[in-house]
Amino acid sequence: MAKQKKGYLTRVRLKSTESPHCYYTTKNKRNLPNKLEFKKYDPVVRRHVLYRESGKV
């Protein structure tokens, strides 16, 4: 059997702070050990809001 390589990339969910909308992205656990925060466009409220990492998918 082949060795299984370590997976440093993780798929995470970015949840809007003002609506139920979510974005999904990947992050490298080695380079970014803390939770992600981005200002992105929220189509529900139709403006840019803060999105925070809400966990693995």
Distance bins in CASP14 RR format, pairs under 12 A and 6 or more apart:
PFRMAT RR
TARGET T0000
AUTHOR 0000-0000-0000
RMODE 2
METHOD distances of the structure
MODEL  1
6 28 0 0 0 0 0 1 0 0 0 0 0
6 29 0 0 0 0 1 0 0 0 0 0 0
6 30 0 0 0 0 1 0 0 0 0 0 0
7 26 0 0 0 0 0 1 0 0 0 0 0
7 27 0 0 0 0 0 1 0 0 0 0 0
7 28 0 0 0 0 1 0 0 0 0 0 0
7 29 0 0 0 0 1 0 0 0 0 0 0
7 30 0 0 0 0 1 0 0 0 0 0 0
8 26 0 0 0 0 1 0 0 0 0 0 0
8 27 0 0 0 0 1 0 0 0 0 0 0
8 28 1 0 1 0 0 0 0 0 0 0 0
8 29 1 0 1 0 0 0 0 0 0 0 0
8 30 1 0 1 0 0 0 0 0 0 0 0
8 31 0 0 0 0 1 0 0 0 0 0 0
8 32 0 0 0 0 0 1 0 0 0 0 0
8 33 0 0 0 0 0 1 0 0 0 0 0
9 25 0 0 0 0 0 1 0 0 0 0 0
9 26 1 0 1 0 0 0 0 0 0 0 0
9 27 1 0 0 1 0 0 0 0 0 0 0
9 28 1 0 1 0 0 0 0 0 0 0 0
9 29 1 0 0 1 0 0 0 0 0 0 0
9 30 0 0 0 0 1 0 0 0 0 0 0
9 31 0 0 0 0 0 1 0 0 0 0 0
9 32 0 0 0 0 0 1 0 0 0 0 0
9 56 0 0 0 0 0 1 0 0 0 0 0
10 24 0 0 0 0 0 1 0 0 0 0 0
10 25 0 0 0 0 1 0 0 0 0 0 0
10 26 1 0 0 1 0 0 0 0 0 0 0
10 27 1 0 1 0 0 0 0 0 0 0 0
10 28 1 0 0 1 0 0 0 0 0 0 0
10 29 1 0 1 0 0 0 0 0 0 0 0
10 30 0 0 0 0 0 1 0 0 0 0 0
10 31 0 0 0 0 0 1 0 0 0 0 0
10 32 0 0 0 0 1 0 0 0 0 0 0
10 33 0 0 0 0 0 1 0 0 0 0 0
10 35 0 0 0 0 0 1 0 0 0 0 0
10 36 0 0 0 0 0 1 0 0 0 0 0
10 53 0 0 0 0 1 0 0 0 0 0 0
10 55 0 0 0 0 1 0 0 0 0 0 0
10 56 1 0 0 1 0 0 0 0 0 0 0
10 57 0 0 0 0 1 0 0 0 0 0 0
11 23 0 0 0 0 0 1 0 0 0 0 0
11 24 1 0 0 1 0 0 0 0 0 0 0
11 25 1 0 0 1 0 0 0 0 0 0 0
11 26 1 0 1 0 0 0 0 0 0 0 0
11 27 0 0 0 0 1 0 0 0 0 0 0
11 28 0 0 0 0 0 1 0 0 0 0 0
11 29 0 0 0 0 0 1 0 0 0 0 0
11 53 0 0 0 0 0 1 0 0 0 0 0
11 55 0 0 0 0 1 0 0 0 0 0 0
11 56 1 0 0 1 0 0 0 0 0 0 0
11 57 1 0 1 0 0 0 0 0 0 0 0
12 22 0 0 0 0 0 1 0 0 0 0 0
12 23 0 0 0 0 1 0 0 0 0 0 0
12 24 1 0 0 1 0 0 0 0 0 0 0
12 25 1 0 0 1 0 0 0 0 0 0 0
12 26 1 0 0 1 0 0 0 0 0 0 0
12 27 1 0 1 0 0 0 0 0 0 0 0
12 28 0 0 0 0 0 1 0 0 0 0 0
12 29 0 0 0 0 1 0 0 0 0 0 0
12 32 0 0 0 0 1 0 0 0 0 0 0
12 34 0 0 0 0 0 1 0 0 0 0 0
12 35 0 0 0 0 1 0 0 0 0 0 0
12 36 1 0 0 1 0 0 0 0 0 0 0
12 37 0 0 0 0 0 1 0 0 0 0 0
12 38 0 0 0 0 0 1 0 0 0 0 0
12 51 0 0 0 0 0 1 0 0 0 0 0
12 52 0 0 0 0 0 1 0 0 0 0 0
12 53 1 0 1 0 0 0 0 0 0 0 0
12 54 1 0 0 1 0 0 0 0 0 0 0
12 55 1 0 1 0 0 0 0 0 0 0 0
12 56 1 0 0 1 0 0 0 0 0 0 0
12 57 1 0 0 1 0 0 0 0 0 0 0
13 20 0 0 0 0 0 1 0 0 0 0 0
13 21 0 0 0 0 0 1 0 0 0 0 0
13 22 1 0 1 0 0 0 0 0 0 0 0
13 23 1 0 0 1 0 0 0 0 0 0 0
13 24 1 0 1 0 0 0 0 0 0 0 0
13 25 0 0 0 0 1 0 0 0 0 0 0
13 26 0 0 0 0 0 1 0 0 0 0 0
13 27 0 0 0 0 0 1 0 0 0 0 0
13 35 0 0 0 0 0 1 0 0 0 0 0
13 36 0 0 0 0 0 1 0 0 0 0 0
13 51 0 0 0 0 1 0 0 0 0 0 0
13 52 0 0 0 0 1 0 0 0 0 0 0
13 53 1 0 0 1 0 0 0 0 0 0 0
13 54 1 0 1 0 0 0 0 0 0 0 0
13 55 1 0 1 0 0 0 0 0 0 0 0
13 56 1 0 0 1 0 0 0 0 0 0 0
13 57 1 0 1 0 0 0 0 0 0 0 0
14 21 0 0 0 0 1 0 0 0 0 0 0
14 22 1 0 0 1 0 0 0 0 0 0 0
14 23 1 0 1 0 0 0 0 0 0 0 0
14 24 1 0 0 1 0 0 0 0 0 0 0
14 25 1 0 0 1 0 0 0 0 0 0 0
14 26 0 0 0 0 0 1 0 0 0 0 0
14 27 0 0 0 0 1 0 0 0 0 0 0
14 35 0 0 0 0 1 0 0 0 0 0 0
14 36 1 0 0 1 0 0 0 0 0 0 0
14 37 0 0 0 0 1 0 0 0 0 0 0
14 38 1 0 0 1 0 0 0 0 0 0 0
14 39 0 0 0 0 0 1 0 0 0 0 0
14 40 1 0 0 1 0 0 0 0 0 0 0
14 41 0 0 0 0 0 1 0 0 0 0 0
14 42 0 0 0 0 0 1 0 0 0 0 0
14 49 0 0 0 0 0 1 0 0 0 0 0
14 50 0 0 0 0 1 0 0 0 0 0 0
14 51 1 0 1 0 0 0 0 0 0 0 0
14 52 1 0 0 1 0 0 0 0 0 0 0
14 53 1 0 1 0 0 0 0 0 0 0 0
14 54 1 0 0 1 0 0 0 0 0 0 0
14 55 0 0 0 0 1 0 0 0 0 0 0
14 57 0 0 0 0 0 1 0 0 0 0 0
15 21 1 0 0 1 0 0 0 0 0 0 0
15 22 1 0 1 0 0 0 0 0 0 0 0
15 23 0 0 0 0 1 0 0 0 0 0 0
15 24 0 0 0 0 0 1 0 0 0 0 0
15 25 0 0 0 0 0 1 0 0 0 0 0
15 35 0 0 0 0 0 1 0 0 0 0 0
15 36 0 0 0 0 0 1 0 0 0 0 0
15 37 0 0 0 0 0 1 0 0 0 0 0
15 38 0 0 0 0 0 1 0 0 0 0 0
15 40 0 0 0 0 0 1 0 0 0 0 0
15 42 0 0 0 0 0 1 0 0 0 0 0
15 44 0 0 0 0 0 1 0 0 0 0 0
15 49 0 0 0 0 0 1 0 0 0 0 0
15 50 0 0 0 0 1 0 0 0 0 0 0
15 51 1 0 0 1 0 0 0 0 0 0 0
15 52 1 0 0 1 0 0 0 0 0 0 0
15 53 1 0 0 1 0 0 0 0 0 0 0
15 54 1 0 1 0 0 0 0 0 0 0 0
15 55 0 0 0 0 1 0 0 0 0 0 0
15 57 0 0 0 0 0 1 0 0 0 0 0
16 22 1 0 0 1 0 0 0 0 0 0 0
16 23 0 0 0 0 1 0 0 0 0 0 0
16 37 0 0 0 0 0 1 0 0 0 0 0
16 38 0 0 0 0 0 1 0 0 0 0 0
16 39 0 0 0 0 0 1 0 0 0 0 0
16 40 0 0 0 0 1 0 0 0 0 0 0
16 41 0 0 0 0 1 0 0 0 0 0 0
16 42 1 0 1 0 0 0 0 0 0 0 0
16 43 0 0 0 0 1 0 0 0 0 0 0
16 44 1 0 0 1 0 0 0 0 0 0 0
16 45 1 0 0 1 0 0 0 0 0 0 0
16 46 0 0 0 0 0 1 0 0 0 0 0
16 47 0 0 0 0 0 1 0 0 0 0 0
16 48 0 0 0 0 0 1 0 0 0 0 0
16 49 1 0 1 0 0 0 0 0 0 0 0
16 50 1 0 0 1 0 0 0 0 0 0 0
16 51 1 0 1 0 0 0 0 0 0 0 0
16 52 0 0 0 0 1 0 0 0 0 0 0
16 53 0 0 0 0 0 1 0 0 0 0 0
16 54 0 0 0 0 1 0 0 0 0 0 0
17 37 0 0 0 0 1 0 0 0 0 0 0
17 38 0 0 0 0 0 1 0 0 0 0 0
17 39 0 0 0 0 0 1 0 0 0 0 0
17 40 0 0 0 0 0 1 0 0 0 0 0
17 42 0 0 0 0 1 0 0 0 0 0 0
17 44 0 0 0 0 0 1 0 0 0 0 0
17 45 0 0 0 0 0 1 0 0 0 0 0
17 47 0 0 0 0 0 1 0 0 0 0 0
17 48 0 0 0 0 0 1 0 0 0 0 0
17 49 1 0 1 0 0 0 0 0 0 0 0
17 50 1 0 1 0 0 0 0 0 0 0 0
17 51 1 0 0 1 0 0 0 0 0 0 0
17 52 1 0 0 1 0 0 0 0 0 0 0
17 53 0 0 0 0 0 1 0 0 0 0 0
17 54 0 0 0 0 0 1 0 0 0 0 0
18 39 0 0 0 0 0 1 0 0 0 0 0
18 40 0 0 0 0 0 1 0 0 0 0 0
18 41 0 0 0 0 0 1 0 0 0 0 0
18 42 1 0 0 1 0 0 0 0 0 0 0
18 43 0 0 0 0 0 1 0 0 0 0 0
18 44 0 0 0 0 1 0 0 0 0 0 0
18 45 1 0 1 0 0 0 0 0 0 0 0
18 46 0 0 0 0 0 1 0 0 0 0 0
18 47 0 0 0 0 1 0 0 0 0 0 0
18 48 0 0 0 0 0 1 0 0 0 0 0
18 49 1 0 1 0 0 0 0 0 0 0 0
18 50 0 0 0 0 1 0 0 0 0 0 0
18 51 0 0 0 0 1 0 0 0 0 0 0
18 52 0 0 0 0 0 1 0 0 0 0 0
19 40 0 0 0 0 0 1 0 0 0 0 0
19 41 0 0 0 0 0 1 0 0 0 0 0
19 42 1 0 1 0 0 0 0 0 0 0 0
19 43 0 0 0 0 1 0 0 0 0 0 0
19 44 1 1 0 0 0 0 0 0 0 0 0
19 45 1 0 1 0 0 0 0 0 0 0 0
19 46 0 0 0 0 1 0 0 0 0 0 0
19 47 0 0 0 0 0 1 0 0 0 0 0
19 49 1 0 0 1 0 0 0 0 0 0 0
19 50 0 0 0 0 0 1 0 0 0 0 0
19 51 0 0 0 0 0 1 0 0 0 0 0
20 42 0 0 0 0 1 0 0 0 0 0 0
20 43 0 0 0 0 0 1 0 0 0 0 0
20 44 1 0 0 1 0 0 0 0 0 0 0
20 45 0 0 0 0 0 1 0 0 0 0 0
20 54 0 0 0 0 0 1 0 0 0 0 0
21 40 0 0 0 0 1 0 0 0 0 0 0
21 41 0 0 0 0 1 0 0 0 0 0 0
21 42 1 0 1 0 0 0 0 0 0 0 0
21 43 1 0 0 1 0 0 0 0 0 0 0
21 44 1 0 1 0 0 0 0 0 0 0 0
21 45 0 0 0 0 1 0 0 0 0 0 0
21 46 0 0 0 0 0 1 0 0 0 0 0
21 47 0 0 0 0 0 1 0 0 0 0 0
21 49 0 0 0 0 1 0 0 0 0 0 0
21 51 0 0 0 0 1 0 0 0 0 0 0
21 54 0 0 0 0 0 1 0 0 0 0 0
22 40 0 0 0 0 0 1 0 0 0 0 0
22 42 0 0 0 0 0 1 0 0 0 0 0
22 43 0 0 0 0 0 1 0 0 0 0 0
22 44 0 0 0 0 0 1 0 0 0 0 0
22 51 0 0 0 0 1 0 0 0 0 0 0
22 52 0 0 0 0 0 1 0 0 0 0 0
22 53 0 0 0 0 0 1 0 0 0 0 0
22 54 1 0 0 1 0 0 0 0 0 0 0
22 55 0 0 0 0 0 1 0 0 0 0 0
22 57 0 0 0 0 1 0 0 0 0 0 0
23 36 0 0 0 0 0 1 0 0 0 0 0
23 38 0 0 0 0 1 0 0 0 0 0 0
23 39 0 0 0 0 0 1 0 0 0 0 0
23 40 1 0 0 1 0 0 0 0 0 0 0
23 41 0 0 0 0 1 0 0 0 0 0 0
23 42 0 0 0 0 1 0 0 0 0 0 0
23 43 0 0 0 0 0 1 0 0 0 0 0
23 49 0 0 0 0 0 1 0 0 0 0 0
23 50 0 0 0 0 0 1 0 0 0 0 0
23 51 1 0 0 1 0 0 0 0 0 0 0
23 52 0 0 0 0 0 1 0 0 0 0 0
23 53 0 0 0 0 0 1 0 0 0 0 0
23 54 0 0 0 0 0 1 0 0 0 0 0
23 57 0 0 0 0 0 1 0 0 0 0 0
24 36 0 0 0 0 0 1 0 0 0 0 0
24 40 0 0 0 0 0 1 0 0 0 0 0
24 51 0 0 0 0 0 1 0 0 0 0 0
24 53 0 0 0 0 0 1 0 0 0 0 0
24 54 0 0 0 0 0 1 0 0 0 0 0
24 55 0 0 0 0 0 1 0 0 0 0 0
24 56 0 0 0 0 0 1 0 0 0 0 0
24 57 1 0 0 1 0 0 0 0 0 0 0
25 32 0 0 0 0 0 1 0 0 0 0 0
25 36 1 0 0 1 0 0 0 0 0 0 0
25 38 0 0 0 0 1 0 0 0 0 0 0
25 40 0 0 0 0 1 0 0 0 0 0 0
25 51 0 0 0 0 1 0 0 0 0 0 0
25 53 0 0 0 0 1 0 0 0 0 0 0
25 54 0 0 0 0 0 1 0 0 0 0 0
25 55 0 0 0 0 0 1 0 0 0 0 0
25 56 0 0 0 0 0 1 0 0 0 0 0
25 57 0 0 0 0 1 0 0 0 0 0 0
26 32 0 0 0 0 0 1 0 0 0 0 0
26 36 0 0 0 0 0 1 0 0 0 0 0
26 53 0 0 0 0 0 1 0 0 0 0 0
26 56 0 0 0 0 0 1 0 0 0 0 0
26 57 0 0 0 0 1 0 0 0 0 0 0
27 33 0 0 0 0 1 0 0 0 0 0 0
27 34 0 0 0 0 1 0 0 0 0 0 0
27 35 0 0 0 0 1 0 0 0 0 0 0
27 36 1 0 0 1 0 0 0 0 0 0 0
27 37 0 0 0 0 0 1 0 0 0 0 0
27 38 0 0 0 0 0 1 0 0 0 0 0
27 53 1 0 0 1 0 0 0 0 0 0 0
27 55 0 0 0 0 0 1 0 0 0 0 0
27 56 0 0 0 0 0 1 0 0 0 0 0
27 57 0 0 0 0 0 1 0 0 0 0 0
28 34 0 0 0 0 0 1 0 0 0 0 0
28 36 0 0 0 0 0 1 0 0 0 0 0
29 35 0 0 0 0 0 1 0 0 0 0 0
29 36 0 0 0 0 0 1 0 0 0 0 0
29 53 0 0 0 0 0 1 0 0 0 0 0
29 56 0 0 0 0 0 1 0 0 0 0 0
32 38 0 0 0 0 0 1 0 0 0 0 0
32 53 0 0 0 0 1 0 0 0 0 0 0
33 53 0 0 0 0 0 1 0 0 0 0 0
34 52 0 0 0 0 0 1 0 0 0 0 0
34 53 0 0 0 0 1 0 0 0 0 0 0
35 50 0 0 0 0 0 1 0 0 0 0 0
35 51 0 0 0 0 0 1 0 0 0 0 0
35 52 1 0 0 1 0 0 0 0 0 0 0
35 53 1 0 1 0 0 0 0 0 0 0 0
35 54 0 0 0 0 1 0 0 0 0 0 0
35 55 0 0 0 0 1 0 0 0 0 0 0
35 56 0 0 0 0 0 1 0 0 0 0 0
36 50 0 0 0 0 0 1 0 0 0 0 0
36 51 0 0 0 0 1 0 0 0 0 0 0
36 52 1 0 0 1 0 0 0 0 0 0 0
36 53 1 0 1 0 0 0 0 0 0 0 0
36 54 0 0 0 0 1 0 0 0 0 0 0
36 55 0 0 0 0 1 0 0 0 0 0 0
37 49 0 0 0 0 0 1 0 0 0 0 0
37 50 1 0 0 1 0 0 0 0 0 0 0
37 51 1 0 0 1 0 0 0 0 0 0 0
37 52 1 0 1 0 0 0 0 0 0 0 0
37 53 1 0 0 1 0 0 0 0 0 0 0
37 54 0 0 0 0 0 1 0 0 0 0 0
38 48 0 0 0 0 1 0 0 0 0 0 0
38 49 0 0 0 0 1 0 0 0 0 0 0
38 50 1 0 0 1 0 0 0 0 0 0 0
38 51 1 0 1 0 0 0 0 0 0 0 0
38 52 0 0 0 0 1 0 0 0 0 0 0
38 53 0 0 0 0 1 0 0 0 0 0 0
39 47 0 0 0 0 0 1 0 0 0 0 0
39 48 1 0 1 0 0 0 0 0 0 0 0
39 49 1 0 0 1 0 0 0 0 0 0 0
39 50 1 0 1 0 0 0 0 0 0 0 0
39 51 1 0 0 1 0 0 0 0 0 0 0
39 52 0 0 0 0 0 1 0 0 0 0 0
40 47 0 0 0 0 0 1 0 0 0 0 0
40 48 1 0 0 1 0 0 0 0 0 0 0
40 49 1 0 0 1 0 0 0 0 0 0 0
40 50 0 0 0 0 1 0 0 0 0 0 0
40 51 1 0 1 0 0 0 0 0 0 0 0
40 52 0 0 0 0 0 1 0 0 0 0 0
41 47 1 0 0 1 0 0 0 0 0 0 0
41 48 1 0 1 0 0 0 0 0 0 0 0
41 49 0 0 0 0 1 0 0 0 0 0 0
41 50 0 0 0 0 0 1 0 0 0 0 0
41 51 0 0 0 0 1 0 0 0 0 0 0
42 48 1 0 0 1 0 0 0 0 0 0 0
42 49 1 0 1 0 0 0 0 0 0 0 0
42 50 0 0 0 0 1 0 0 0 0 0 0
42 51 1 0 0 1 0 0 0 0 0 0 0
43 49 0 0 0 0 0 1 0 0 0 0 0
END
